[in-house]
């Protein structure tokens, strides 16, 4: 009886070791975002980041996804916590989805541009490939500010040679049935569309 128990324990330890080794072999995709990526108002397993993790597993990509998104975060907040996230996870790819709260708070465009650029540069300095996800401001913020805000993503992407998804909520923000009652956050039903917006630009950054 004792030998059987020992044998079972050895099998369990070997299986655990194999699982740990498999996880260690997988590259990390770190998502640094705000509530749009944290899954505000919807189940965590319905968010586009979780759907990305499922897609990678299903299609045989050797990556695990770490969602380091925090509701309400800004580019300044991202800069404050990114170095620790890079040191902890050593990601192969960093997806930066920040800026929406900067815009909602009326952050000066020059400050927003500088901080977004530093986010990209900091992530890349760790050896990670970087993908930038853009957002848009509601029109009630005025055409001058919203146009300058939108342009920042294009400018930073061009200056740093970083792949850009111009508008994460493309095909979603203009459809009230796909938005929550606050008019800012997409519903669970919209999440596959968000992933579809991200995937074509993300996929070239990945290795099989």
N, CA, C and O of each residue as an XYZ file, in Angstrom:
832
protein
N       0.828     -1.198      0.000
C       0.000      0.000      0.000
C       0.873      1.263      0.000
O       0.621      2.230     -0.718
N       1.930      1.201      0.858
C       2.818      2.355      0.939
C       3.519      2.609     -0.386
O       3.685      3.760     -0.790
N       3.934      1.541     -1.065
C       4.623      1.710     -2.354
C       3.698      2.330     -3.390
O       4.136      3.109     -4.237
N       2.430      1.986     -3.320
C       1.458      2.562     -4.258
C       1.318      4.061     -4.013
O       1.281      4.857     -4.950
N       1.241      4.435     -2.718
C       1.117      5.852     -2.373
C       2.349      6.635     -2.814
O       2.241      7.745     -3.334
N       3.516      6.041     -2.600
C       4.760      6.702     -3.023
C       4.779      6.877     -4.529
O       5.176      7.927     -5.034
N       4.344      5.836     -5.252
C       4.324      5.897     -6.709
C       3.371      6.988     -7.195
O       3.685      7.727     -8.127
N       2.202      7.081     -6.552
C       1.230      8.105     -6.931
C       1.776      9.504     -6.665
O       1.581     10.432     -7.451
N       2.471      9.627     -5.523
C       3.051     10.926     -5.186
C       4.106     11.325     -6.208
O       4.178     12.488     -6.605
N       4.909     10.388     -6.627
C       5.947     10.664     -7.633
C       5.328     11.103     -8.947
O       5.818     12.021     -9.605
N       4.243     10.435     -9.321
C       3.558     10.787    -10.571
C       3.015     12.209    -10.493
O       3.130     12.982    -11.444
N       2.413     12.547     -9.334
C       1.875     13.887     -9.166
C       2.971     14.942     -9.213
O       2.796     16.003     -9.811
N       4.105     14.646     -8.578
C       5.228     15.590     -8.581
C       5.796     15.780     -9.982
O       6.143     16.893    -10.378
N       5.887     14.682    -10.723
C       6.379     14.768    -12.096
C       5.431     15.577    -12.965
O       5.864     16.377    -13.795
N       4.129     15.362    -12.768
C       3.138     16.103    -13.549
C       3.195     17.593    -13.225
O       3.120     18.439    -14.116
N       3.331     17.902    -11.924
C       3.432     19.303    -11.521
C       4.688     19.938    -12.090
O       4.667     21.086    -12.535
N       5.793     19.182    -12.073
C       7.044     19.695    -12.620
C       6.947     19.944    -14.109
O       7.477     20.931    -14.617
N       6.267     19.047    -14.809
C       6.094     19.213    -16.251
C       5.236     20.432    -16.553
O       5.515     21.179    -17.490
N       4.187     20.632    -15.753
C       3.317     21.788    -15.961
C       4.078     23.083    -15.709
O       3.915     24.061    -16.439
N       4.913     23.081    -14.667
C       5.712     24.272    -14.362
C       6.712     24.552    -15.478
O       6.901     25.703    -15.871
N       7.338     23.523    -15.978
C       8.305     23.692    -17.059
C       7.620     24.200    -18.319
O       8.175     25.026    -19.043
N       6.405     23.702    -18.584
C       5.661     24.146    -19.760
C       5.330     25.634    -19.638
O       5.445     26.384    -20.607
N       4.913     26.055    -18.427
C       4.596     27.464    -18.209
C       5.842     28.330    -18.380
O       5.776     29.428    -18.933
N       6.972     27.826    -17.901
C       8.214     28.580    -18.000
C       8.652     28.747    -19.446
O       9.262     29.755    -19.802
N       8.341     27.756    -20.284
C       8.734     27.828    -21.692
C       7.880     28.821    -22.465
O       8.304     29.314    -23.510
N       6.691     29.122    -21.971
C       5.791     30.013    -22.689
C       6.211     31.465    -22.496
O       6.535     31.893    -21.388
N       6.200     32.211    -23.593
C       6.441     33.632    -23.473
C       5.233     34.310    -22.856
O       4.121     33.785    -22.905
N       5.456     35.478    -22.278
C       4.377     36.219    -21.629
C       3.957     37.393    -22.500
O       4.794     38.130    -23.021
N       2.658     37.552    -22.648
C       2.075     38.752    -23.241
C       1.493     39.555    -22.089
O       0.543     39.118    -21.440
N       2.053     40.708    -21.837
C       1.613     41.559    -20.734
C       0.694     42.638    -21.286
O       1.078     43.394    -22.179
N      -0.515     42.704    -20.755
C      -1.476     43.737    -21.167
C      -1.521     44.801    -20.080
O      -1.970     44.541    -18.964
N      -1.055     45.991    -20.410
C      -1.039     47.119    -19.477
C      -2.130     48.082    -19.910
O      -1.947     48.860    -20.847
N      -3.263     48.028    -19.230
C      -4.396     48.825    -19.666
C      -5.217     49.378    -18.530
O      -4.824     49.338    -17.364
N      -6.377     49.897    -18.907
C      -7.317     50.444    -17.938
C      -8.582     49.592    -17.926
O      -8.516     48.392    -18.194
N      -9.723     50.188    -17.621
C     -10.954     49.422    -17.467
C     -11.413     48.753    -18.761
O     -12.143     47.764    -18.707
N     -11.005     49.267    -19.920
C     -11.397     48.636    -21.182
C     -10.782     47.249    -21.318
O     -11.346     46.375    -21.976
N      -9.630     47.052    -20.699
C      -8.974     45.744    -20.737
C      -9.150     44.964    -19.443
O      -8.956     43.748    -19.413
N      -9.524     45.672    -18.362
C      -9.744     45.000    -17.081
C     -11.110     44.329    -17.027
O     -11.381     43.546    -16.117
N     -11.981     44.636    -18.007
C     -13.302     44.001    -18.045
C     -14.309     44.657    -17.129
O     -15.044     43.963    -16.426
N     -14.360     45.963    -17.118
C     -15.293     46.691    -16.257
C     -16.741     46.304    -16.559
O     -17.188     46.367    -17.705
N     -17.455     45.908    -15.527
C     -18.883     45.655    -15.648
C     -19.273     44.352    -16.303
O     -20.456     44.112    -16.548
N     -18.296     43.502    -16.594
C     -18.594     42.218    -17.225
C     -17.810     41.121    -16.500
O     -16.851     41.429    -15.793
N     -18.194     39.848    -16.658
C     -17.408     38.769    -16.055
C     -15.982     38.768    -16.593
O     -15.757     39.057    -17.768
N     -15.022     38.442    -15.731
C     -13.618     38.462    -16.139
C     -13.346     37.540    -17.324
O     -12.527     37.849    -18.190
N     -14.046     36.400    -17.351
C     -13.779     35.451    -18.432
C     -14.481     35.832    -19.727
O     -14.421     35.090    -20.707
N     -15.153     36.998    -19.739
C     -15.800     37.467    -20.968
C     -14.995     38.555    -21.658
O     -15.274     38.894    -22.808
N     -13.993     39.113    -20.968
C     -13.228     40.225    -21.515
C     -12.336     39.824    -22.678
O     -11.990     38.653    -22.834
N     -11.970     40.801    -23.488
C     -11.186     40.506    -24.688
C      -9.806     39.933    -24.334
O      -9.255     39.147    -25.105
N      -9.245     40.310    -23.191
C      -7.936     39.782    -22.807
C      -8.037     38.293    -22.500
O      -7.167     37.513    -22.887
N      -9.098     37.902    -21.803
C      -9.305     36.474    -21.531
C      -9.566     35.724    -22.833
O      -9.076     34.610    -23.017
N     -10.329     36.324    -23.729
C     -10.595     35.687    -25.027
C      -9.297     35.524    -25.825
O      -9.127     34.544    -26.551
N      -8.391     36.485    -25.686
C      -7.080     36.371    -26.346
C      -6.322     35.167    -25.817
O      -5.751     34.400    -26.592
N      -6.312     34.995    -24.498
C      -5.608     33.855    -23.903
C      -6.181     32.544    -24.415
O      -5.432     31.615    -24.717
N      -7.490     32.461    -24.516
C      -8.136     31.250    -25.027
C      -7.760     31.005    -26.489
O      -7.511     29.869    -26.893
N      -7.722     32.075    -27.271
C      -7.388     31.939    -28.692
C      -5.958     31.447    -28.870
O      -5.697     30.587    -29.712
N      -5.043     31.979    -28.094
C      -3.644     31.562    -28.187
C      -3.489     30.079    -27.864
O      -2.766     29.362    -28.556
N      -4.161     29.625    -26.820
C      -4.102     28.210    -26.445
C      -4.727     27.335    -27.527
O      -4.179     26.301    -27.910
N      -5.874     27.769    -28.002
C      -6.607     26.991    -29.005
C      -5.819     26.849    -30.308
O      -5.886     25.814    -30.971
N      -5.075     27.893    -30.668
C      -4.359     27.884    -31.944
C      -2.885     27.505    -31.803
O      -2.127     27.571    -32.771
N      -2.487     27.112    -30.602
C      -1.152     26.560    -30.414
C      -0.031     27.560    -30.302
O       1.121     27.217    -30.567
N      -0.330     28.802    -29.913
C       0.729     29.783    -29.716
C       1.342     29.598    -28.322
O       0.600     29.435    -27.353
N       2.665     29.619    -28.196
C       3.319     29.331    -26.903
C       3.402     30.563    -25.998
O       4.491     30.997    -25.623
N       2.248     31.111    -25.658
C       2.220     32.304    -24.814
C       1.168     32.153    -23.722
O       0.154     31.476    -23.889
N       1.448     32.806    -22.606
C       0.410     32.992    -21.597
C       0.194     34.489    -21.433
O       1.123     35.281    -21.593
N      -1.020     34.864    -21.115
C      -1.385     36.275    -21.042
C      -1.484     36.708    -19.587
O      -2.148     36.060    -18.777
N      -0.819     37.802    -19.267
C      -0.907     38.406    -17.935
C      -1.643     39.732    -18.083
O      -1.164     40.643    -18.759
N      -2.799     39.836    -17.453
C      -3.586     41.057    -17.551
C      -3.260     41.971    -16.374
O      -3.726     41.759    -15.255
N      -2.453     42.988    -16.650
C      -2.052     43.947    -15.615
C      -2.843     45.240    -15.761
O      -2.323     46.325    -15.505
N      -4.096     45.121    -16.171
C      -4.944     46.299    -16.379
C      -5.674     46.662    -15.099
O      -6.105     45.790    -14.344
N      -5.806     47.963    -14.864
C      -6.470     48.478    -13.668
C      -7.455     49.564    -14.093
O      -7.093     50.507    -14.797
N      -8.686     49.419    -13.661
C      -9.685     50.427    -13.977
C      -9.272     51.800    -13.477
O      -8.792     51.942    -12.352
N      -9.461     52.817    -14.323
C      -9.121     54.179    -13.949
C      -7.670     54.565    -14.146
O      -7.292     55.705    -13.877
N      -6.847     53.631    -14.613
C      -5.425     53.924    -14.734
C      -5.149     54.903    -15.866
O      -5.920     55.014    -16.819
N      -4.040     55.604    -15.740
C      -3.597     56.599    -16.713
C      -2.200     56.241    -17.204
O      -1.598     55.273    -16.738
N      -1.691     57.022    -18.143
C      -0.319     56.777    -18.598
C       0.678     57.008    -17.465
O       1.697     56.321    -17.391
N       0.396     57.968    -16.583
C       1.286     58.198    -15.439
C       1.278     56.999    -14.505
O       2.329     56.580    -14.020
N       0.094     56.445    -14.250
C       0.000     55.260    -13.408
C       0.698     54.073    -14.040
O       1.378     53.307    -13.357
N       0.531     53.920    -15.351
C       1.206     52.836    -16.046
C       2.708     52.950    -15.955
O       3.401     51.951    -15.765
N       3.222     54.171    -16.092
C       4.670     54.380    -15.984
C       5.184     54.018    -14.603
O       6.295     53.504    -14.464
N       4.375     54.285    -13.574
C       4.808     54.020    -12.209
C       4.918     52.527    -11.927
O       5.766     52.108    -11.139
N       4.076     51.724    -12.558
C       4.079     50.293    -12.226
C       4.680     49.393    -13.300
O       4.912     48.210    -13.050
N       4.933     49.928    -14.482
C       5.466     49.099    -15.554
C       6.823     48.476    -15.231
O       6.997     47.287    -15.500
N       7.796     49.201    -14.673
C       9.096     48.557    -14.407
C       8.979     47.301    -13.547
O       9.652     46.305    -13.811
N       8.131     47.341    -12.521
C       7.972     46.169    -11.664
C       7.333     45.010    -12.421
O       7.705     43.855    -12.217
N       6.374     45.312    -13.293
C       5.720     44.268    -14.087
C       6.716     43.642    -15.063
O       6.703     42.429    -15.275
N       7.570     44.464    -15.651
C       8.578     43.949    -16.581
C       9.569     43.048    -15.855
O       9.948     41.995    -16.366
N       9.988     43.466    -14.661
C      10.942     42.666    -13.899
C      10.315     41.357    -13.446
O      10.992     40.330    -13.403
N       9.046     41.381    -13.110
C       8.381     40.183    -12.587
C       8.090     39.164    -13.674
O       8.309     37.968    -13.477
N       7.596     39.625    -14.826
C       7.108     38.698    -15.837
C       8.029     38.545    -17.049
O       7.893     37.578    -17.798
N       8.955     39.470    -17.256
C       9.862     39.432    -18.414
C       9.085     39.113    -19.699
O       9.359     38.108    -20.355
N       8.131     39.955    -20.055
C       7.264     39.645    -21.186
C       7.982     39.683    -22.525
O       8.941     40.430    -22.724
N       7.486     38.854    -23.436
C       7.965     38.894    -24.815
C       7.243     39.977    -25.594
O       7.799     40.562    -26.523
N       5.992     40.245    -25.209
C       5.165     41.252    -25.870
C       4.456     42.064    -24.794
O       3.947     41.508    -23.821
N       4.424     43.384    -24.972
C       3.670     44.265    -24.087
C       2.617     44.991    -24.926
O       2.940     45.649    -25.915
N       1.371     44.863    -24.521
C       0.276     45.584    -25.164
C      -0.081     46.766    -24.271
O      -0.493     46.579    -23.126
N       0.073     47.978    -24.787
C      -0.215     49.187    -24.017
C      -1.575     49.734    -24.446
O      -1.752     50.186    -25.577
N      -2.525     49.682    -23.523
C      -3.874     50.218    -23.765
C      -4.168     51.226    -22.670
O      -4.887     50.932    -21.716
N      -3.610     52.410    -22.815
C      -3.789     53.476    -21.837
C      -3.956     54.809    -22.569
O      -3.542     54.970    -23.717
N      -4.566     55.741    -21.875
C      -4.762     57.070    -22.444
C      -6.182     57.570    -22.317
O      -6.415     58.777    -22.249
N      -7.140     56.650    -22.286
C      -8.528     57.074    -22.193
C      -8.801     57.941    -20.975
O      -9.490     58.956    -21.076
N      -8.271     57.553    -19.836
C      -8.494     58.329    -18.617
C      -7.697     59.627    -18.610
O      -8.096     60.603    -17.975
N      -6.568     59.638    -19.319
C      -5.849     60.906    -19.497
C      -6.754     61.905    -20.218
O      -6.858     63.067    -19.824
N      -7.402     61.434    -21.273
C      -8.287     62.302    -22.030
C      -9.491     62.758    -21.236
O      -9.862     63.931    -21.275
N     -10.107     61.825    -20.509
C     -11.285     62.170    -19.714
C     -10.955     63.187    -18.631
O     -11.820     63.955    -18.210
N      -9.702     63.192    -18.179
C      -9.267     64.149    -17.155
C      -8.702     65.428    -17.753
O      -8.282     66.327    -17.024
N      -8.691     65.512    -19.065
C      -8.187     66.712    -19.706
C      -6.702     66.915    -19.560
O      -6.238     68.054    -19.496
N      -5.941     65.834    -19.505
C      -4.481     65.927    -19.394
C      -3.928     66.716    -20.587
O      -4.344     66.482    -21.721
N      -3.005     67.637    -20.348
C      -2.410     68.377    -21.473
C      -1.851     67.419    -22.524
O      -1.257     66.393    -22.194
N      -2.049     67.766    -23.772
C      -1.638     66.892    -24.865
C      -0.137     66.617    -24.813
O       0.288     65.490    -25.063
N       0.660     67.614    -24.498
C       2.111     67.420    -24.456
C       2.496     66.413    -23.377
O       3.402     65.602    -23.572
N       1.806     66.467    -22.238
C       2.082     65.520    -21.153
C       1.669     64.120    -21.557
O       2.402     63.157    -21.334
N       0.493     64.011    -22.153
C       0.000     62.713    -22.615
C       0.961     62.104    -23.626
O       1.285     60.919    -23.541
N       1.418     62.907    -24.581
C       2.330     62.418    -25.621
C       3.643     61.920    -25.009
O       4.140     60.850    -25.362
N       4.192     62.712    -24.089
C       5.464     62.350    -23.463
C       5.337     61.040    -22.685
O       6.198     60.166    -22.785
N       4.265     60.912    -21.915
C       4.107     59.729    -21.062
C       3.815     58.481    -21.888
O       4.295     57.398    -21.552
N       3.047     58.610    -22.951
C       2.786     57.459    -23.810
C       4.075     57.020    -24.497
O       4.327     55.823    -24.638
N       4.881     57.970    -24.920
C       6.165     57.646    -25.536
C       7.080     56.923    -24.547
O       7.743     55.949    -24.903
N       7.110     57.403    -23.314
C       7.945     56.761    -22.294
C       7.473     55.342    -21.983
O       8.290     54.462    -21.712
N       6.170     55.120    -22.021
C       5.647     53.767    -21.817
C       6.182     52.816    -22.880
O       6.651     51.720    -22.572
N       6.105     53.245    -24.125
C       6.583     52.409    -25.228
C       8.085     52.179    -25.093
O       8.555     51.049    -25.223
N       8.833     53.238    -24.834
C      10.287     53.113    -24.726
C      10.697     52.230    -23.549
O      11.634     51.439    -23.662
N      10.001     52.363    -22.426
C      10.327     51.550    -21.253
C      10.064     50.076    -21.518
O      10.885     49.222    -21.183
N       8.916     49.779    -22.122
C       8.600     48.384    -22.434
C       9.610     47.806    -23.417
O      10.056     46.670    -23.259
N       9.968     48.583    -24.426
C      10.897     48.079    -25.442
C      12.302     47.912    -24.885
O      13.041     47.031    -25.324
N      12.676     48.739    -23.932
C      14.025     48.637    -23.365
C      14.235     47.318    -22.625
O      15.373     46.916    -22.385
N      13.150     46.649    -22.265
C      13.262     45.352    -21.598
C      13.470     44.218    -22.590
O      13.696     43.074    -22.197
N      13.393     44.540    -23.881
C      13.531     43.520    -24.912
C      12.205     43.037    -25.454
O      12.169     42.168    -26.326
N      11.100     43.595    -24.945
C       9.771     43.176    -25.389
C       9.380     43.859    -26.696
O       9.809     44.977    -26.982
N       8.569     43.172    -27.474
C       7.907     43.796    -28.607
C       6.666     44.512    -28.072
O       6.036     44.037    -27.128
N       6.315     45.646    -28.668
C       5.260     46.487    -28.114
C       4.156     46.701    -29.142
O       4.413     46.907    -30.328
N       2.925     46.646    -28.655
C       1.748     46.966    -29.460
C       0.981     48.057    -28.738
O       0.738     47.963    -27.535
N       0.602     49.088    -29.469
C      -0.105     50.223    -28.904
C      -1.563     50.190    -29.358
O      -1.850     50.054    -30.547
N      -2.483     50.317    -28.396
C      -3.911     50.342    -28.701
C      -4.450     51.744    -28.461
O      -4.320     52.286    -27.364
N      -5.053     52.327    -29.487
C      -5.586     53.674    -29.372
C      -7.041     53.700    -28.953
O      -7.789     52.748    -29.177
N      -7.429     54.808    -28.339
C      -8.821     55.039    -27.979
C      -9.229     56.418    -28.495
O      -8.395     57.179    -28.986
N     -10.505     56.727    -28.380
C     -11.039     57.996    -28.853
C     -11.810     58.685    -27.743
O     -12.362     58.031    -26.859
N     -11.845     60.017    -27.796
C     -12.595     60.804    -26.830
C     -14.002     61.090    -27.348
O     -14.201     61.225    -28.555
N     -14.981     61.183    -26.442
C     -16.333     61.583    -26.863
C     -16.304     62.975    -27.478
O     -15.470     63.794    -27.092
N     -17.194     63.264    -28.424
C     -17.176     64.559    -29.120
C     -17.446     65.748    -28.215
O     -17.107     66.877    -28.569
N     -18.054     65.519    -27.045
C     -18.375     66.652    -26.172
C     -17.131     67.284    -25.542
O     -17.238     68.298    -24.853
N     -15.954     66.696    -25.772
C     -14.720     67.306    -25.284
C     -14.202     68.374    -26.240
O     -13.166     68.993    -25.994
N     -14.917     68.579    -27.312
C     -14.560     69.626    -28.254
C     -13.662     69.119    -29.358
O     -12.793     68.283    -29.109
N     -13.852     69.612    -30.590
C     -13.092     69.097    -31.732
C     -11.594     69.342    -31.634
O     -10.804     68.502    -32.065
N     -11.192     70.473    -31.077
C      -9.754     70.780    -31.016
C      -9.024     69.762    -30.141
O      -8.021     69.186    -30.562
N      -9.527     69.540    -28.920
C      -8.847     68.608    -28.015
C      -8.927     67.181    -28.514
O      -7.930     66.459    -28.494
N     -10.117     66.759    -28.968
C     -10.265     65.358    -29.393
C      -9.390     65.043    -30.600
O      -8.820     63.955    -30.680
N      -9.275     65.977    -31.539
C      -8.436     65.729    -32.709
C      -6.965     65.634    -32.318
O      -6.246     64.765    -32.812
N      -6.517     66.521    -31.435
C      -5.125     66.464    -30.984
C      -4.867     65.184    -30.189
O      -3.809     64.568    -30.312
N      -5.844     64.795    -29.377
C      -5.712     63.572    -28.576
C      -5.581     62.356    -29.486
O      -4.685     61.533    -29.293
N      -6.451     62.236    -30.459
C      -6.407     61.099    -31.376
C      -5.070     61.034    -32.109
O      -4.515     59.959    -32.334
N      -4.571     62.207    -32.474
C      -3.338     62.272    -33.263
C      -2.126     61.791    -32.478
O      -1.148     61.339    -33.074
N      -2.174     61.878    -31.150
C      -1.026     61.481    -30.326
C      -0.655     60.028    -30.587
O       0.529     59.709    -30.700
N      -1.634     59.149    -30.685
C      -1.335     57.732    -30.911
C      -0.583     57.535    -32.227
O       0.377     56.768    -32.290
N      -1.026     58.230    -33.275
C      -0.336     58.123    -34.566
C       1.089     58.656    -34.458
O       2.021     58.067    -35.005
N       1.254     59.767    -33.752
C       2.576     60.378    -33.629
C       3.535     59.477    -32.853
O       4.680     59.277    -33.259
N       3.056     58.939    -31.740
C       3.926     58.084    -30.921
C       4.261     56.802    -31.669
O       5.402     56.341    -31.632
N       3.281     56.226    -32.344
C       3.525     54.999    -33.107
C       4.551     55.239    -34.205
O       5.439     54.414    -34.420
N       4.430     56.377    -34.906
C       5.364     56.677    -35.989
C       6.760     56.977    -35.449
O       7.755     56.514    -36.007
N       6.836     57.748    -34.367
C       8.124     58.154    -33.807
C       8.899     56.971    -33.241
O      10.128     56.933    -33.305
N       8.166     56.002    -32.683
C       8.827     54.860    -32.040
C       8.775     53.594    -32.895
O       9.232     52.535    -32.466
N       8.221     53.703    -34.098
C       8.077     52.538    -34.994
C       7.346     51.393    -34.281
O       7.799     50.248    -34.287
N       6.225     51.727    -33.679
C       5.448     50.760    -32.911
C       4.147     50.427    -33.635
O       3.437     51.337    -34.064
N       3.818     49.147    -33.781
C       2.529     48.779    -34.379
C       1.379     49.383    -33.579
O       1.425     49.437    -32.350
N       0.356     49.834    -34.285
C      -0.753     50.546    -33.654
C      -2.096     50.007    -34.133
O      -2.312     49.821    -35.330
N      -2.994     49.760    -33.182
C      -4.408     49.570    -33.480
C      -5.047     50.934    -33.234
O      -5.176     51.335    -32.077
N      -5.450     51.659    -34.269
C      -5.869     53.056    -34.093
C      -7.026     53.255    -33.120
O      -7.056     54.239    -32.380
N      -7.989     52.311    -33.121
C      -9.163     52.491    -32.271
C      -9.639     51.134    -31.780
O     -10.213     50.353    -32.540
N      -9.396     50.861    -30.508
C      -9.759     49.567    -29.933
C     -11.250     49.288    -30.055
O     -11.652     48.141    -30.254
N     -12.071     50.324    -29.938
C     -13.524     50.147    -29.936
C     -14.150     50.350    -31.316
O     -15.341     50.642    -31.420
N     -13.355     50.196    -32.371
C     -13.898     50.339    -33.715
C     -15.027     49.336    -33.938
O     -14.891     48.153    -33.626
N     -16.136     49.822    -34.477
C     -17.277     48.952    -34.727
C     -18.094     48.638    -33.492
O     -19.054     47.870    -33.552
N     -17.713     49.232    -32.369
C     -18.405     48.992    -31.089
C     -18.955     50.290    -30.514
O     -20.128     50.360    -30.146
N     -18.112     51.321    -30.434
C     -18.480     52.566    -29.757
C     -19.700     53.234    -30.380
O     -20.436     53.939    -29.689
N     -19.923     53.023    -31.663
C     -21.047     53.672    -32.346
C     -22.313     52.829    -32.329
O     -23.317     53.203    -32.935
N     -22.272     51.699    -31.642
C     -23.445     50.816    -31.554
C     -23.909     50.763    -30.102
O     -23.298     50.072    -29.288
N     -24.981     51.482    -29.765
C     -25.436     51.539    -28.374
C     -25.701     50.166    -27.754
O     -25.526     49.992    -26.548
N     -26.111     49.211    -28.546
C     -26.405     47.887    -27.990
C     -25.141     47.148    -27.552
O     -25.218     46.172    -26.805
N     -23.986     47.610    -28.012
C     -22.721     46.987    -27.635
C     -22.003     47.746    -26.525
O     -20.902     47.376    -26.118
N     -22.641     48.814    -26.039
C     -22.043     49.627    -24.979
C     -22.887     49.548    -23.715
O     -24.112     49.441    -23.775
N     -22.212     49.602    -22.572
C     -22.920     49.629    -21.309
C     -23.620     50.977    -21.130
O     -23.411     51.900    -21.917
N     -24.441     51.080    -20.104
C     -25.273     52.273    -19.917
C     -24.449     53.541    -19.707
O     -24.950     54.644    -19.927
N     -23.175     53.398    -19.278
C     -22.348     54.593    -19.080
C     -21.840     55.182    -20.387
O     -21.289     56.282    -20.403
N     -22.025     54.450    -21.490
C     -21.587     54.938    -22.793
C     -20.090     54.917    -23.005
O     -19.602     55.409    -24.022
N     -19.350     54.354    -22.061
C     -17.883     54.323    -22.139
C     -17.356     52.907    -22.290
O     -16.413     52.670    -23.045
N     -17.961     51.967    -21.577
C     -17.438     50.601    -21.526
C     -18.267     49.654    -22.388
O     -19.497     49.692    -22.350
N     -17.599     48.808    -23.163
C     -18.319     47.850    -24.003
C     -18.910     46.707    -23.188
O     -18.425     46.378    -22.106
N     -19.952     46.119    -23.722
C     -20.608     44.986    -23.072
C     -19.817     43.707    -23.318
O     -18.844     43.688    -24.072
N     -20.262     42.640    -22.660
C     -19.631     41.337    -22.880
C     -19.785     40.904    -24.332
O     -18.880     40.293    -24.901
N     -20.926     41.221    -24.930
C     -21.169     40.826    -26.323
C     -20.204     41.508    -27.287
O     -19.980     41.010    -28.390
N     -19.631     42.644    -26.883
C     -18.721     43.387    -27.762
C     -17.289     42.889    -27.704
O     -16.480     43.235    -28.565
N     -16.965     42.088    -26.709
C     -15.567     41.710    -26.493
C     -14.927     40.934    -27.649
O     -13.762     41.178    -27.961
N     -15.649     40.005    -28.297
C     -15.029     39.344    -29.455
C     -14.642     40.334    -30.556
O     -13.654     40.129    -31.260
N     -15.422     41.405    -30.701
C     -15.087     42.412    -31.710
C     -13.813     43.161    -31.323
O     -12.995     43.483    -32.185
N     -13.643     43.439    -30.030
C     -12.410     44.090    -29.584
C     -11.208     43.208    -29.901
O     -10.185     43.689    -30.385
N     -11.340     41.922    -29.625
C     -10.238     41.005    -29.940
C      -9.984     40.972    -31.443
O      -8.834     40.931    -31.881
N     -11.042     40.990    -32.222
C     -10.887     40.993    -33.685
C     -10.178     42.260    -34.154
O      -9.459     42.228    -35.153
N     -10.366     43.365    -33.456
C      -9.660     44.605    -33.806
C      -8.171     44.520    -33.480
O      -7.338     45.087    -34.188
N      -7.846     43.807    -32.403
C      -6.454     43.716    -31.948
C      -5.662     42.667    -32.720
O      -4.500     42.894    -33.059
N      -6.269     41.539    -32.997
C      -5.551     40.367    -33.470
C      -4.726     40.576    -34.745
O      -3.572     40.146    -34.767
N      -5.239     41.204    -35.804
C      -4.435     41.317    -37.029
C      -3.118     42.048    -36.835
O      -2.149     41.759    -37.537
N      -3.059     42.988    -35.899
C      -1.823     43.725    -35.652
C      -0.946     43.018    -34.634
O       0.278     43.147    -34.669
N      -1.561     42.273    -33.731
C      -0.793     41.527    -32.731
C      -0.150     40.280    -33.322
O       0.999     39.968    -33.012
N      -0.868     39.582    -34.154
C      -0.407     38.264    -34.639
C       0.987     38.293    -35.265
O       1.760     37.366    -35.021
N       1.355     39.308    -36.062
C       2.722     39.324    -36.620
C       3.827     39.444    -35.572
O       4.986     39.160    -35.872
N       3.492     39.856    -34.354
C       4.495     39.999    -33.301
C       4.747     38.687    -32.571
O       5.653     38.604    -31.741
N       3.954     37.661    -32.875
C       4.033     36.397    -32.143
C       4.817     35.342    -32.898
O       4.901     35.362    -34.127
N       5.384     34.433    -32.147
C       6.079     33.275    -32.723
C       5.257     32.041    -32.470
O       4.623     31.914    -31.423
N       5.263     31.135    -33.416
C       4.568     29.864    -33.224
C       5.375     28.974    -32.297
O       4.962     27.852    -32.004
